[in-house]
Amino acid sequence: MEVESRIGEDPFTDIYWERRKDEWLRKWDVLQIRQQEVWAKRASERGMAQVDRMSKETFQRLCPARTHSVIRALEHPFNSQTDIAEDTEVMTVYATEYYNDILTSRMPAEESLADLQAEGNLWQSSPHRFKQDQRLSLDRPLTLEELKEAVADMAKGKAPRDDGLPVEFYQATWDQVGPILLRLFNKILEGGSLTEDM
């Protein structure tokens, strides 16, 4: 500091420079206290415990989180023998193949649930058997209350179908949409077929 370099040059000016140094150190302390108060206020607004010093963890909580990460390479979802995709076009192809596979029904659209049951009984090899009233309960048509409860239990902000309509849409328009969905699902249980987008 300039002040410290001037102390000791002349006994008459030493007093002046000593006072000047003390004044700047007081200003520095006041600035430090104000800055600490600002950080403490920010920390309390974010629900963080206040500590004596900033650590890496508390600093990361104060800074906004990264909104996205960059994908630099992608393996083929099904064929490990293919090359790793490192350019955007090939990565897009791999991602499209993956999501087409997981979002596509394995059951042909023209096949009904009754046809699927005729193919093979899943429960045939199970040693456990349902009682008669339990079997009847499983075979009975769905009720509007059951369907409404299922919609209420679904994750918010998600679209359960290809139409892109979120669960909140179905909840908000339940009086109009609920009976239509109920008829549709009960028709499928009676042997109706699923459409391509289901």
C-alpha positions in Angstrom: 0.0 0.0 0.0 1.1 3.6 -0.7 0.4 4.6 2.9 2.6 1.9 4.4 5.5 2.8 2.1 5.4 6.5 3.3 5.4 5.7 7.0 8.9 6.0 8.4 10.2 8.5 5.8 9.7 11.6 8.0 8.8 11.8 11.6 6.5 14.8 11.1 4.4 13.1 8.4 4.3 9.7 10.1 1.4 10.8 12.3 -0.6 11.9 9.2 0.0 8.6 7.3 -0.8 6.5 10.4 -4.1 8.3 10.7 -4.7 7.9 7.0 -4.0 4.1 7.2 -6.3 3.7 10.2 -9.1 5.6 8.3 -8.8 3.3 5.3 -8.7 0.2 7.4 -11.9 1.3 9.2 -13.6 1.9 5.8 -12.4 -1.6 4.7 -13.9 -3.2 7.8 -17.2 -1.4 7.2 -17.2 -2.6 3.6 -16.5 -6.1 4.7 -19.4 -6.1 7.2 -21.8 -4.7 4.6 -20.8 -7.3 2.1 -21.2 -10.1 4.7 -24.7 -8.8 5.5 -25.6 -8.9 1.8 -24.4 -12.5 1.6 -26.2 -13.5 4.8 -29.4 -11.9 3.5 -29.1 -13.9 0.2 -28.4 -17.1 2.1 -31.4 -16.7 4.3 -33.6 -15.9 1.3 -32.5 -19.2 -0.2 -33.0 -21.1 3.1 -29.3 -21.8 3.7 -27.7 -21.9 7.1 -25.4 -19.0 7.6 -21.7 -19.8 8.1 -18.6 -17.8 8.9 -17.0 -18.2 5.5 -18.1 -19.1 2.0 -17.4 -22.7 1.1 -17.7 -24.4 -2.3 -21.0 -25.9 -1.4 -22.7 -22.7 -0.2 -21.3 -20.8 -3.3 -22.8 -23.4 -5.6 -26.2 -23.0 -3.9 -26.1 -19.3 -4.3 -25.2 -19.5 -8.0 -27.9 -20.5 -10.4 -27.8 -24.1 -11.5 -26.9 -24.9 -15.0 -30.0 -25.2 -17.1 -28.7 -27.9 -19.4 -25.7 -30.1 -20.1 -24.1 -30.7 -23.5 -24.1 -34.1 -25.0 -20.9 -34.6 -26.9 -21.2 -38.2 -27.9 -23.9 -40.9 -28.0 -23.8 -44.7 -28.3 -26.3 -46.5 -30.5 -29.2 -47.5 -28.2 -29.4 -51.2 -29.5 -26.3 -52.0 -31.5 -23.1 -51.6 -29.5 -21.0 -52.5 -32.6 -21.8 -49.3 -34.3 -19.6 -46.2 -34.0 -20.2 -43.6 -31.3 -22.0 -40.6 -32.7 -20.2 -37.4 -32.2 -22.0 -35.1 -34.6 -25.5 -33.7 -34.2 -27.1 -35.4 -37.2 -26.1 -39.0 -36.1 -26.9 -38.3 -32.4 -30.3 -37.1 -33.6 -30.8 -40.4 -35.5 -29.8 -42.5 -32.5 -32.1 -40.5 -30.1 -35.0 -40.8 -32.6 -34.5 -44.6 -32.9 -34.4 -44.9 -29.1 -37.6 -42.9 -28.4 -39.5 -44.5 -31.3 -38.7 -47.9 -29.8 -39.8 -47.0 -26.2 -42.9 -45.0 -27.3 -44.2 -47.5 -29.8 -46.6 -50.2 -28.7 -45.4 -53.8 -29.3 -49.0 -54.8 -29.9 -50.4 -54.3 -33.5 -53.1 -51.7 -33.7 -55.7 -54.1 -35.1 -55.2 -56.6 -32.3 -57.7 -56.4 -29.4 -57.1 -57.3 -25.8 -59.3 -60.4 -26.3 -57.0 -61.5 -29.1 -54.0 -61.0 -26.9 -55.6 -63.1 -24.2 -56.2 -65.9 -26.6 -52.5 -66.0 -27.5 -51.4 -67.0 -24.1 -52.4 -66.8 -20.5 -49.8 -65.0 -18.5 -51.1 -66.4 -15.2 -51.1 -70.0 -16.3 -47.8 -70.9 -14.6 -48.5 -69.0 -11.4 -49.2 -71.1 -8.3 -51.4 -68.3 -6.8 -55.1 -68.1 -7.8 -57.6 -65.3 -7.3 -60.8 -66.0 -5.5 -64.0 -65.8 -7.6 -65.0 -62.3 -6.2 -61.4 -61.0 -7.0 -61.6 -62.3 -10.5 -65.0 -60.7 -11.0 -63.7 -57.4 -9.6 -60.9 -57.4 -12.1 -63.2 -58.2 -15.0 -65.8 -55.5 -14.2 -66.0 -52.3 -16.1 -64.1 -49.3 -14.8 -65.9 -46.6 -12.9 -65.7 -42.8 -13.3 -64.3 -42.5 -9.7 -61.5 -45.0 -10.4 -60.5 -43.2 -13.6 -60.6 -39.8 -11.8 -58.4 -41.2 -9.0 -55.9 -42.5 -11.6 -55.7 -39.1 -13.3 -55.3 -37.4 -9.9 -52.4 -39.7 -9.1 -50.5 -39.0 -12.4 -47.4 -36.9 -12.4 -48.0 -33.2 -12.9 -46.7 -31.5 -16.0 -46.5 -34.7 -18.0 -48.4 -35.7 -21.1 -49.6 -39.2 -20.8 -50.5 -39.6 -24.5 -49.1 -38.6 -27.9 -51.5 -35.7 -28.1 -49.3 -33.7 -25.8 -52.0 -32.7 -23.4 -50.8 -32.6 -19.8 -52.5 -34.2 -16.9 -53.7 -30.7 -15.8 -55.8 -30.5 -18.9 -57.7 -33.7 -18.1 -58.2 -32.5 -14.5 -59.5 -29.1 -15.6 -61.9 -30.5 -18.2 -62.8 -33.7 -16.3 -66.6 -33.1 -16.4 -66.5 -33.2 -20.2 -63.5 -35.5 -20.9 -64.0 -38.1 -18.0 -67.2 -39.8 -19.4 -65.7 -40.0 -22.9 -62.5 -41.6 -21.6 -64.5 -44.0 -19.5 -66.6 -45.2 -22.5 -63.4 -45.6 -24.5 -61.5 -47.6 -21.9 -64.5 -49.8 -21.1 -65.0 -50.5 -24.8 -61.4 -51.6 -25.0 -62.0 -54.0 -22.0 -64.9 -55.5 -23.9 -62.7 -56.4 -26.8 -62.4 -53.2 -28.8 -59.1 -52.4 -30.5 -56.6 -49.8 -29.7 -55.8 -47.1 -32.3 -52.2 -46.4 -33.6 -51.7 -43.4 -31.2 -52.7 -45.4 -28.1 
